Amino acid sequence: MERFSADERARETMWRLAHQLVTQRQYRIVNLFEAGGDFFDKLPAGQLETWLDAAEPWELYFVKNHGRKFYLIRLAVVDFVWQRQWQDDVERLHQLATMFQQRVVARKLYVQNTLILIQPVMPEVREHLAFSQIEEKKLSIFHCGIDLTERQIVGRTLEKHGLSTEDLLAQMAAAPAGEAAVEELKREIRQTMAQKERQVQAVFSRGQPFWTYVFLGINISVFLLMTLTGGTTNAENLIRFGAKYHPAIWAGEWWRFLTPVFIHIGMAHLLFNSFALYFLGPLVERIYGPWRFMVIYFTAGIMGVAGSFAFSPHLSAGASSAIFGLFGALLYFGQKYRDLFFQTIGMEILTILGINLVFGLLSSGVDNYAHIGGLIGGYLASVLLGLPRVKTGVLVRMGVLLLYGLLFAWLYQRGFQWM
């Protein structure tokens, strides 16, 4: 009969639990570097394979999220038995967890510290495992020990969101399977994580940016042409090129609900909007594909101009209404892919959007009505068109189309108050 050392048994238990987390509980392995304490990232598939096959890790971290609630599980094979070592380990974990929570801007981070104990622990450490936990506003840490010597589970688990007590007991009771079984577990972990990574990449690769650069080219070309024919801050020239101008719209020039999107008032205005479109446009175009992106951009621009027409009597122009529509498209993406949204771009997008809305409210020279109109228009257009490979019901589409039409009609009628 093959004999297994305590270290080998602990190592196999760790990989069994890791396999369960990745293949059954939708967790992914993450790399927590302590250099500066500020780098947390998932391991790319190629790097993961090298890492798993090279230096054998005795400590693994796993993460998943439901929106802005994040769950972090630590698996560690340990042989410490003294209270001081326990305290140092808990302090280190608390620091890492705090930095991770701040990095992902989690509303709440739940941590399950699962220790696979090679040797029996001192009574005071066993008591800490059984009863101690950290409970803060945005962070909860639970400790759990798998005592392979005494064949006991000590402490508290995350249960339905992590490894339950039953899971740990089942793995502890499993007969050792040997090195070949461990390598097979690693292979399946690599395979599962690579598949999940491909699925994520597919969501962000529905098409290559095309219209983003077309619209940038149009904006710059119109700006240069206006500069050569009277300037971009000259009111008469702005009206001539198609800026939002109430008397002209009242006279039936409906095309002015779209043309202002390609006109900018001054170099700073052009640079700011071009910068925003250059960085935001490719992201939205990759998620939605080129033709959906084009429709969202135009639809948001029209609704943004309609909002300005209804609530602001001033001459105005700019691509910002359409750009805010791209934010609306990303909000709809976040609604449909909530977990992925907050794993990747969510908090950055919400922060930038919030800053821009507040800036618009506090600045007298910014047409915030156009921004809000564009945001709403972009969101509605995204719901109407749907995301690639995500079904949207016919009744939902019809309802959104009706809502868009009614909203535009109301804004259009309200714009006549300035006559």
N, C-alpha and C positions, 0 to 999 in steps of 0.2 A: 504494500500500500504506500502511495506517495505521501511524504510528510511535508507540511507547509509551515514555514516559520511564521511568527507573529507579524513580522513586517509584510510578508507576502500576503497573508490573510487580510491585513488592513488595506493594503494596496488594491487587492481585488475587490474588496467591499467598496472602496472609493469609486472605482471604475464602474461597478454595477449601478451604484447610485447616480453617477454621472450619466450613464447610458439612459437610465429611467428619466432623468430630468430633461435631457435633450430630445429623446425620441418619443416620449409620452406626455411630457408636461409643457412642451413648447418653450423651454428655456434655451438660451444660447450661452456658450462659454464666453466670458469677457476677460480681458487682460487688465489688471490693475497695477500700474507701475507707481512706485513711490518716489520717483525722481521729481522733486518739486511738488509731488502730491496733486498734480493737476491733469494727469493724462489717463483717461479711461476710454477704452475702445474695444470693439469686438475684434477677434482675431480673424483676418482674412483666411480664406480656405487654404491657400498655399502655405501661409505662415503657420496656420493651425497644424497642418500635417507635419511640417518640420519640427514644430514645438513638441508635439505629442511623441514623435519618434526619437527625438534627441534626448535632452536631459529629462529624466523622469520627474514630473511635478508631484509634489506631495501636498499641494494646496491648489484648489480650483475654485473659481467663482463663476456663478451662473446668474443670469438676469432675464426677467421678462416684465412686461408692463400691461396694465389695463388703463389706457388713457394716461393720466399723469400719476397714477399709483404704480410704483415700481416695487418689484420683489427681487431681492438679492440673496442668493444662497451661497454660503461658503462650505466647502468640504475640505477638511484638513486632517491628515494623519499625524497624530502627535503622540509624544511619549513623555511629556512633562508631567510632573506629579506634585510640584510645589506651588503654594499659593502665590508667591511672587511671580513665578512664570505665568500663571493664569492671569494675574492682574496686568502684566505687560502685554500679553496677547490680546486681552479685552480692550485695553487702551488703544493698541494699534488698529484693531478692527473698527473701533469707534471713530478714529480719525479718518480711516479709509472710507467708511460708510458716509460720514458727514461730507467729505469732499465729493463723493459720488452723487449724493443727493443734490448738492449745489450745482454740480456740473450738468446733470440732466434736468435740473429745476423741477424735481418731483414734488407733487403736492404732498405725498407721503411715501417714505421708503420703509419697507418692512424687510428686516434682515434675519435670516435663520443661520446661525453659526453652528454648523454640525461638525463635531469633533469625533474622529475615529480613534479611540484610545487604545494604544498598544499595551500599556501597563495600567494596573489599577491606580486610581487617583487617591490623594489624601482626602480624608473625610470632609475637611472644610471646603476643598475644591468641589467635591461631589455636591455639597450643600449649595454652593454657588451655581452650579449647573442646574440644580433642581429648582431653585427659587429666584435667582437674580435675573433681571432683565433691565434694559434701558428703554424708557418711555419718554419721548420728547414730542413736541408739537408736530414735527415733520419727519421723525425718525423713531422706529421701534426696532429693538434688537432682542432676539430670543436665543437662548443658548441650549444646546442639546448635545449629549455625549453618547456615543455608542461604545459601551465597555465590552470589548471582545473577550476579555479575561473572565469577567463575571457574567457575560452574556445578558446584559441589562441595557435598557434605554433610560437615560437620566436627563430630565429637563423638559423643555417645551418646544413644539414645532409649529410651523405655519399651517399645518394640516392641509386644507383643501387647496391652498396656494403654493404649497411647497412639498416637502417630504413629510408625510404623516407618520405617526408612531407605528402604524401597521406596516407602512413601507419599510421602515428601518428594521422592524422585527423580522420581516420576511427576508430581507437581504442578509441580516445577521445569521439567520437560521439556514441559509442556503449553503450547500456543501461546496467546498473549494473546487474550482474547475481547472485551475492551472494557467500557465503562461499563454498557451494558445487561445484560451477563452478570453483572456484580457485583451490580447491583440485584436480579436474579432470584435470585442466591444468598442475598442478605439476606432476600428475601421467603420463600424456602423455610425459612430458619433460623427466622424469626418464626413461620411456620406450624407447624413441627415443635415448637418450644418451647411454643407455645400449646396444641397437642394434648396434649403431655405434662402440662402444667399442669392441663388439664381431667381427664385420667386420675387425677391425684393428688387433685384436689378430689372426684372421684366416690368414691374410696375413703373419704374422710372425710365423706361426705354421704349415707349410706345411710338416714338418718332424722333427724327433728327430736326434740330432747329432750322427753320427756313424763313417763316414769316417774321420772326423776330428781327432778322437782319434786313429783310425787305422793308419793314416799317421803320427801322433805324435809318436806312438809306433814303426813304421818302422824307422823313423828318429833316434830315440834314440837307437834302436837295432843296426842299421848300424854303428852309431857312436861308440858304445861300441865295436863292432866287429872290427872295424878299429883300435881303440885304442889298442886292444889286439894283433893285427897282424901287427904292424908297425907304427901306429900313424895316426892322421887325418891331419897333416900338411906335411907329407912326400909325395913328388911328385909322387914317384913310387907307393906308396900305393893308392894314390888318383886315379891314372890312372888304377891301377888294379881293383879298386872297381867300376869304371865307370864314373869318372869325365869327363867334356867336355875337349877333347884333340883332336886338329885338325888332326894330322896325323892318329889317329885311325879312326876318322870319314871319312877322305879321303880314308882310306883303306876299308870302307864299314861297319863299326860298327855303324849302324843307331840307335841302341838302346841307344847310348850315348846322344840322344836328350831327353831322359826321365830320365835315371838313375841319372844324376846330381842333380835332384830335391830331392833325398833322402840322399845326401852326404853333410856333413858340414866340413868346414876347421877350426878346433879349437873349444874350448868350448864356447867362446863368440858368435861365429857365430851360433852355435846350440841353445844357450839360447835365443838369440834375435829372431830367426825365430820361435822357439817353442812358445815363448811368443806371438808373432804376430798371429800364427796359432791358438793358444788356445783361444784367444779372438775374432778373426775375423771369424774363421771357423764355429763355432756353429751358428753365426748370419746368414751367407750365407746359411748354410745347412738347417736352419729352413725356410728361405725364398724360396729356390729353391727345397728343398727335397734332399734326399741322392743321388739318381742316377745322377741327374743333377749336383749336387755339385762335384761328383767324376769326371764326364766328363769335367767340367769346370776346375778343378784343374789340370788334366792331360794335357788338351789342352793348357792351359795357360803356364804350365811348358815347354811343347815342343816348343811353339812359343818363350818363353823367352830364351831358350837355342839356338834356331835358330838365334835370334837377337844377342846374344853374339858370336855365331859362325861366323856371318857375319861381325861384327864390332870390335871384340876384339880377338887377337891371343893368349891370355893368358889362361893357365889352370884355370878352374873355376868350381864351384859347389855351390849348395845351393837351399833351398826351396823358396827363395825370389821371383823367377820368378812366381811360382805358387801362392804365397801369393798376389803378385800384381795382378794376375788374379782375385783373390777374390774382390779386389778393383774394377776391371773392371766390375765384376758381379753386385756390388752394384751401380755403375754408371748407368748401364742399368736399374736396379730396380728404381733408382731415375728418370730416363727418363720416365718410365711407371707409376710410382706412385709419381709424382713430389711433390704434396702438402703434402702427407704423409711423404715423404722422408725428407722434410725440417721441418715438425712438430716434427720429431723424431731424426733420426741419421744423417741427411744430412750434417750439418756444421761440426760435429765432424769427419765424414768420409773424407770430402773434406780437412779439416785442416791437418789430419794425413797423407793423401796421398800427399798433397803439401809439407809438411815437409820432408817426405821420398824422394820425387823426388829432392828437393833442396839439401838435404844431399848427395844424390847420385851424383849429378852434381858437388858438391864442394869437394867430397872425392875421392882421386885417387885410393883407394883400393876397391871401390865399383863398381860392374859390372852394371852400369845403363842401358846398352843396354839390358841386361836380364830383368831388371825391366820393362822397357818400352815395350819390346816384350811381357812379361807376361801380362801387363795391357791391351794391344791391344788384345792379344789372349783370355783373360778372357772375355772381352767385346763381341768379335765376337762370342765366344762359347755361351754366354748368349742369344744373339740375335737369334742364330741358334736354341737353345733348347727352348727358350721362358720361361716365368714365368708360374707357375701353374695357370690354369684357365684364362690365358690371351692368346688370339689367335694371332698367327703370320702367316702371309700369306706364301703360298708355294713359291711364287716368291722371297719373302724376304729371306727365308731360303736358297733357291738355290743360290741366289746372294751372301749371306754371306759365304756359303760353297765354292763357286768359289773364292771369295776374299781371304779367308783363305788359300786355296790351292795355289793361285798365289803368295801370300805374302810369304808363306813358301818356295816355289820354288825359288823365287828371293833371299831370305836370304840364302838359301842353296847354290845357285850358287855363290853368293857373297863371301861366306866363303872360296872358293877356291883361292881367291886372296892372301891368306897367304901362299900358297904352295911355 
